[in-house]
Amino acid sequence: CGIVRPVKNSKAAALICESLAGSPVGTARFSCYHGVGHGVMMAEAYDLDGSLSTCDSLRDRTAQEGCWQGVFMENVNGALEGDARRGVFTPESPLAPCDGVEDRYRHQCFINHAGWLLHVSAGDLGAAARACLAAPDDYISVCMESLGLMVTNPVWQAALASGPRRPFGETAWSLCTRFPAAHRRDCVVAGIDNLGNFDRLAVGRSLAFCAAVAPGLREACYRRLGLNLERQTQDRELQRARCGRVPGRYEAACLEGAGLG
């Protein structure tokens, strides 16, 4: 990724990432291109347009999406470290640059925007979530989900939580209650996605989180747990075994999420 020229970057990325095309972990190839995006952004000295152009030269949409995601995540990292290009981020326009990029890039921009929103809101999760309400209609939930990823991240959870210390799942749900009521489902879905990404097939923290959310959101939570199992392994018996740990009335939702309903 230290080579800046787009064509060479594309060839190097393909050489590495396409070797994962047959991985039993369904997200492995995407994750590889995500890493490429981080490298491209650093190699391009945080030139957002140039980095996205390099990603555009990759072979298919999965590769491009993974690369865009890495670029936008690294862009926020750069903003928090003082390395971003001048004018890309401004406290006066907290949704920039996501509300100004081409539509095809917006999902990956908004889903990685939480760090900046929490920065400009001085760590006020509720204020950051309310800022998402000004996003283009199709991306309000995506913006909310970016913040929801934080509630099950132990480092961010500790920074955002207040009051007496609670168990992990209860703390995550208490943070979701700071979201506008209509978007608490976005928080729950993203919280489970984050756990699926980091815990993979270890479902203990996911089960604790789903058990803590409001009853009206538990079915959606367990269904998303199943979807994340399907993303992590093609072993159907293993998926069934993990869903078998879900409380009886919700096991069907987990199986349905995994495509086993």
C-alpha positions as CSV (number, residue, x, y, z in Angstrom):
1,C,0.0,0.0,0.0
2,G,3.0,2.3,0.0
3,I,2.8,2.5,-3.8
4,V,0.6,5.4,-4.7
5,R,-0.2,4.7,-8.3
6,P,-3.8,3.3,-8.6
7,V,-3.0,0.5,-11.0
8,K,-0.2,-0.9,-9.0
9,N,-2.2,-0.6,-5.8
10,S,-5.0,-2.5,-7.4
11,K,-2.6,-5.3,-8.5
12,A,-1.0,-5.6,-5.1
13,A,-4.3,-5.6,-3.4
14,A,-5.7,-8.3,-5.7
15,L,-2.5,-10.4,-5.2
16,I,-3.1,-10.5,-1.4
17,C,-6.9,-10.3,-1.0
18,E,-8.1,-12.6,-3.8
19,S,-6.2,-15.4,-2.1
20,L,-9.0,-15.2,0.5
21,A,-11.9,-15.6,-2.0
22,G,-12.5,-19.2,-0.8
23,S,-12.1,-18.5,2.9
24,P,-14.8,-20.2,5.1
25,V,-15.1,-16.8,6.8
26,G,-17.4,-15.0,4.5
27,T,-16.2,-11.5,5.4
28,A,-12.4,-12.3,5.0
29,R,-12.1,-10.9,1.5
30,F,-14.0,-7.7,2.3
31,S,-11.9,-7.2,5.5
32,C,-8.7,-7.6,3.5
33,Y,-9.8,-4.8,1.1
34,H,-10.8,-2.8,4.2
35,G,-7.2,-2.9,5.3
36,V,-6.1,-1.9,1.8
37,G,-8.3,1.2,2.1
38,H,-6.4,2.2,5.3
39,G,-3.1,1.8,3.5
40,V,-4.2,3.6,0.4
41,M,-5.4,6.6,2.4
42,M,-2.1,6.9,4.3
43,A,-0.1,6.4,1.1
44,E,-2.1,9.2,-0.5
45,A,-1.4,11.5,2.4
46,Y,-5.1,11.7,3.3
47,D,-6.2,12.8,-0.2
48,L,-9.8,11.6,0.0
49,D,-10.7,12.0,-3.6
50,G,-7.5,10.3,-4.8
51,S,-7.9,7.4,-2.4
52,L,-11.5,6.8,-3.5
53,S,-10.3,6.8,-7.1
54,T,-7.8,4.1,-6.3
55,C,-10.5,2.0,-4.6
56,D,-12.7,2.5,-7.7
57,S,-10.0,0.8,-9.8
58,L,-10.5,-2.5,-7.9
59,R,-12.1,-5.4,-9.6
60,D,-15.7,-5.6,-8.2
61,R,-18.1,-3.9,-5.8
62,T,-17.1,-6.0,-2.8
63,A,-13.5,-5.0,-3.2
64,Q,-14.4,-1.4,-3.8
65,E,-16.8,-1.3,-0.8
66,G,-14.2,-2.8,1.5
67,C,-11.6,-0.3,0.3
68,W,-14.0,2.7,0.6
69,Q,-14.7,1.6,4.2
70,G,-11.1,1.6,5.1
71,V,-10.5,4.9,3.4
72,F,-13.3,6.6,5.4
73,M,-12.3,5.0,8.7
74,E,-8.8,6.2,8.2
75,N,-10.0,9.6,7.2
76,V,-11.7,9.9,10.6
77,N,-8.6,8.6,12.3
78,G,-6.7,11.4,10.5
79,A,-9.2,14.0,11.6
80,L,-8.8,13.0,15.2
81,E,-5.0,12.9,14.9
82,G,-4.8,16.2,13.0
83,D,-3.7,14.6,9.7
84,A,-6.8,15.1,7.6
85,R,-6.8,17.6,4.7
86,R,-7.9,21.1,5.5
87,G,-11.6,21.7,5.0
88,V,-12.6,18.0,4.9
89,F,-14.0,18.1,8.4
90,T,-15.5,21.1,10.1
91,P,-17.2,21.4,13.5
92,E,-19.8,23.7,11.9
93,S,-20.9,20.9,9.5
94,P,-20.6,17.7,11.6
95,L,-21.9,15.4,8.8
96,A,-19.1,16.5,6.4
97,P,-17.7,15.0,4.3
98,C,-20.4,12.3,4.2
99,D,-23.3,14.5,3.1
100,G,-21.2,15.9,0.2
101,V,-19.6,12.8,-1.4
102,E,-21.1,10.9,-4.3
103,D,-24.1,8.7,-3.3
104,R,-22.2,5.5,-4.0
105,Y,-19.7,6.4,-1.2
106,R,-22.2,7.6,1.4
107,H,-23.0,4.3,3.1
108,Q,-19.3,3.6,3.9
109,C,-18.7,7.2,4.9
110,F,-21.7,7.4,7.3
111,I,-21.1,4.0,8.8
112,N,-17.6,5.1,9.8
113,H,-18.4,8.6,10.9
114,A,-19.1,8.1,14.6
115,G,-15.7,9.0,15.9
116,W,-15.9,12.4,14.4
117,L,-19.5,13.0,15.6
118,L,-18.5,12.1,19.1
119,H,-15.5,14.4,18.8
120,V,-17.6,17.4,17.8
121,S,-20.2,16.6,20.4
122,A,-17.6,16.3,23.2
123,G,-18.6,12.7,23.9
124,D,-22.3,13.4,24.2
125,L,-23.8,10.3,22.5
126,G,-27.3,11.7,22.5
127,A,-26.2,14.9,20.8
128,A,-24.2,12.9,18.3
129,A,-27.2,10.7,17.5
130,R,-29.4,13.8,17.1
131,A,-26.9,15.2,14.6
132,C,-27.6,12.1,12.4
133,L,-31.2,13.3,12.0
134,A,-29.9,16.0,9.6
135,A,-28.4,13.4,7.3
136,P,-30.0,12.6,3.9
137,D,-33.1,10.5,4.5
138,D,-31.6,7.3,3.1
139,Y,-28.6,7.6,5.5
140,I,-30.1,8.6,8.8
141,S,-30.2,5.0,10.0
142,V,-26.7,4.3,8.7
143,C,-25.4,7.3,10.6
144,M,-27.1,6.1,13.7
145,E,-25.6,2.6,13.2
146,S,-22.2,4.1,13.1
147,L,-22.7,5.3,16.7
148,G,-24.4,2.0,17.7
149,L,-21.1,0.2,16.8
150,M,-19.6,2.1,19.7
151,V,-21.9,0.8,22.4
152,T,-20.5,-2.7,22.4
153,N,-16.9,-1.6,21.9
154,P,-15.4,-2.0,25.4
155,V,-13.1,1.1,25.0
156,W,-15.8,3.3,23.7
157,Q,-18.4,1.9,26.1
158,A,-16.2,2.8,29.1
159,A,-15.7,6.3,27.7
160,L,-19.4,6.9,27.0
161,A,-21.0,5.3,30.1
162,S,-21.8,7.2,33.2
163,G,-23.1,6.3,36.7
164,P,-22.6,3.0,38.6
165,R,-20.9,0.3,36.7
166,R,-23.2,-2.3,35.2
167,P,-22.8,-5.6,33.3
168,F,-21.6,-5.3,29.7
169,G,-24.9,-6.0,28.0
170,E,-26.9,-3.7,30.3
171,T,-24.4,-0.9,29.8
172,A,-24.7,-1.3,26.0
173,W,-28.4,-1.1,26.1
174,S,-28.4,1.9,28.5
175,L,-26.3,3.7,25.8
176,C,-28.8,2.8,23.1
177,T,-31.5,4.5,25.2
178,R,-29.8,7.8,24.5
179,F,-30.7,7.5,20.9
180,P,-34.0,9.0,19.6
181,A,-36.6,6.4,20.3
182,A,-37.3,5.7,16.6
183,H,-33.7,4.8,16.1
184,R,-32.9,2.6,19.0
185,R,-33.3,-0.4,16.7
186,D,-30.4,1.0,14.6
187,C,-28.3,1.0,17.8
188,V,-29.2,-2.6,18.7
189,V,-28.5,-3.9,15.2
190,A,-25.1,-2.1,15.0
191,G,-24.2,-3.2,18.5
192,I,-24.7,-6.8,17.5
193,D,-22.8,-6.3,14.2
194,N,-19.8,-5.0,16.1
195,L,-19.8,-8.0,18.4
196,G,-20.1,-10.4,15.4
197,N,-17.2,-8.7,13.8
198,F,-14.9,-9.0,16.9
199,D,-16.2,-12.1,18.7
200,R,-17.0,-14.1,15.5
201,L,-18.5,-17.4,16.7
202,A,-18.2,-16.6,20.5
203,V,-21.7,-15.4,21.2
204,G,-21.6,-14.9,24.9
205,R,-21.5,-11.1,24.8
206,S,-24.1,-11.0,22.0
207,L,-26.5,-13.1,24.1
208,A,-26.0,-10.8,27.1
209,F,-26.7,-7.7,25.0
210,C,-29.8,-9.1,23.4
211,A,-31.1,-10.2,26.8
212,A,-30.7,-6.6,28.1
213,V,-32.5,-4.7,25.3
214,A,-36.1,-3.7,25.4
215,P,-38.5,-6.6,24.9
216,G,-39.8,-5.1,21.7
217,L,-36.3,-5.2,20.1
218,R,-35.1,-8.6,21.3
219,E,-36.4,-10.5,18.3
220,A,-34.6,-8.1,15.9
221,C,-31.4,-8.5,18.1
222,Y,-31.4,-12.3,18.0
223,R,-32.2,-12.3,14.3
224,R,-29.2,-10.1,13.6
225,L,-27.1,-12.5,15.7
226,G,-28.1,-15.3,13.4
227,L,-27.2,-13.2,10.3
228,N,-23.8,-12.5,11.8
229,L,-23.3,-16.3,12.3
230,E,-24.1,-16.9,8.7
231,R,-21.5,-14.3,7.7
232,Q,-18.8,-15.9,9.9
233,T,-19.1,-19.6,8.9
234,Q,-20.7,-21.8,6.3
235,D,-20.9,-24.7,8.8
236,R,-24.7,-25.0,9.2
237,E,-24.5,-27.3,12.2
238,L,-22.3,-24.8,14.0
239,Q,-24.8,-22.1,13.2
240,R,-27.6,-24.2,14.7
241,A,-25.5,-25.0,17.8
242,R,-24.9,-21.3,18.4
243,C,-28.6,-20.4,17.9
244,G,-29.4,-23.2,20.2
245,R,-28.0,-21.1,23.1
246,V,-30.6,-18.4,22.4
247,P,-33.6,-18.4,24.9
248,G,-36.3,-20.7,23.5
249,R,-38.8,-18.2,22.2
250,Y,-36.2,-16.3,20.3
251,E,-34.2,-19.3,18.9
252,A,-36.4,-19.3,15.7
253,A,-35.4,-15.6,15.1
254,C,-31.7,-16.5,15.3
255,L,-32.2,-19.5,12.9
256,E,-34.1,-17.3,10.5
257,G,-31.3,-14.7,10.5
258,A,-28.8,-17.4,9.7
259,G,-31.0,-18.6,6.8
260,L,-32.1,-21.8,8.7
261,G,-35.7,-20.7,9.5
